[in-house]
Amino acid sequence: MPSAVAETPAASPEATAAYYARKLAFETDCWDVHASLAAGRDDFVLLDVRSPTLFAQTHIPGSINLPHGKMTAHRMSSWPADTLFVVYCAGPHCNGTDKAALHLARLGLSVKVMIGGMTGWADEGFSFESSEATAAA
C-alpha cells in the first residue's frame, strides 16, 4: 500500500512545469524583490497596499503606499501603461494583495503579488524604513 504522499500520483513533468510557470506569472517573493531593488533593477513599481498609518510606521524601502481603494484609472495613469506593479500587504494572513491585484488587473494593468508581504520580508531579515515622504498623494 502506498504512503499518503504517493497515494495520489504526481503530475507529469510537463504538467508540473506548466503549473509552476503559470504560478510564477502571478507572484514573486521577498527575496527576488529585495535582490532586484539592491541591484538597481527596478523594472517594477512596489506598492504597499496597507493603510497610510501602517505604512508611515514601517514599510519596505522603495515602496509607495497605495491602498487598493485609491487605485483609480486616473491615479494609475501616472505610470506608463506597461508598468509592472508588485503589491504587498501585512503577510499571508492578509488578502489586501489579492484585492489590489484584482483591482489593478481590472484596470488592465500588469501585476504580481509579493508573497509573504511584511511578514515574509521580516522573515528574510531584510530592513524596513519609516516615513510619510513616500506615501502616494
C-alpha positions in Angstrom: 0.0 0.0 0.0 1.4 3.4 -1.0 2.1 6.2 1.5 -0.2 9.1 1.9 2.3 11.1 -0.2 2.3 8.6 -3.1 -1.3 7.6 -2.9 -2.2 10.3 -5.4 0.2 10.1 -8.3 2.4 13.1 -9.1 1.6 15.1 -12.1 3.6 14.6 -15.3 6.8 16.7 -15.5 5.2 18.7 -18.4 2.1 19.4 -16.3 4.2 20.4 -13.3 6.3 22.8 -15.4 3.2 24.4 -16.9 1.6 24.8 -13.4 4.7 26.5 -11.9 5.4 28.7 -14.9 1.8 29.9 -14.7 2.0 30.4 -10.9 5.2 32.5 -11.2 3.4 34.7 -13.7 1.1 35.8 -10.8 3.6 36.1 -7.9 7.1 36.9 -6.8 8.8 36.6 -3.4 10.5 38.9 -1.0 14.0 37.6 -1.9 13.6 38.4 -5.6 12.1 41.8 -4.9 15.0 42.6 -2.5 17.7 41.3 -4.9 16.2 43.3 -7.8 16.0 46.5 -5.8 19.5 46.1 -4.4 20.9 45.5 -7.9 19.1 48.6 -9.2 16.8 46.5 -11.4 13.7 48.5 -10.6 11.6 47.5 -13.6 8.5 47.4 -11.4 6.7 49.6 -9.0 6.4 48.2 -5.5 3.1 49.1 -3.9 2.3 48.8 -0.2 -1.5 48.4 -0.1 -1.8 48.7 3.7 -3.2 51.8 5.4 -1.3 55.1 5.3 -0.9 54.8 9.1 0.7 51.4 9.0 2.9 52.5 6.0 4.1 55.5 7.9 5.1 53.3 10.9 7.2 50.9 8.8 7.4 49.7 5.2 9.7 48.2 2.6 12.3 50.6 1.3 11.4 51.8 -2.2 7.7 51.1 -1.9 4.8 53.5 -2.4 1.7 53.4 -0.3 -1.4 53.0 -2.4 -4.3 51.1 -0.8 -6.5 49.3 -3.3 -9.4 51.7 -2.8 -7.3 54.5 -4.2 -6.3 52.6 -7.3 -8.4 54.6 -9.8 -7.8 54.7 -13.5 -6.9 58.3 -13.1 -4.4 57.6 -10.3 -2.8 54.7 -12.1 -2.4 56.8 -15.3 0.6 58.4 -13.5 2.6 55.4 -14.7 3.2 54.1 -18.2 0.6 51.5 -19.3 3.2 48.8 -19.5 4.3 49.2 -15.9 4.5 46.0 -13.8 3.1 46.6 -10.3 4.2 44.4 -7.4 1.8 44.6 -4.4 2.3 43.6 -0.8 0.4 43.9 2.5 0.9 42.6 6.0 1.5 39.0 5.2 -0.1 35.7 4.4 -2.9 36.4 6.8 -4.0 39.4 4.8 -5.9 39.4 1.5 -5.1 43.0 0.7 -2.7 41.9 -2.0 -5.4 39.8 -3.7 -7.8 42.8 -3.7 -5.2 45.1 -5.1 -4.1 42.6 -7.8 -7.7 42.1 -8.8 -8.3 45.8 -8.9 -5.2 46.5 -11.0 -5.9 43.7 -13.4 -9.5 45.0 -13.9 -7.9 48.3 -14.8 -5.9 46.5 -17.5 -2.6 46.7 -15.6 0.1 44.1 -15.1 0.5 43.0 -11.5 2.3 40.4 -9.4 1.7 39.7 -5.7 4.8 39.6 -3.4 4.1 36.5 -1.4 4.8 36.8 2.3 4.3 40.6 2.5 5.8 42.4 5.5 6.0 39.1 7.4 8.0 37.4 4.7 10.3 40.5 4.4 10.9 40.3 8.1 11.5 36.5 8.0 14.2 37.1 5.4 15.9 39.5 7.7 15.5 42.5 5.3 15.3 46.0 6.7 12.3 48.4 6.8 12.1 52.1 6.8 9.6 54.6 8.3 8.5 57.8 6.7 5.5 59.5 5.3 7.5 61.0 2.5 6.9 58.1 0.1 3.1 57.9 0.6 1.1 58.4 -2.6 -0.9 61.6 -2.8 
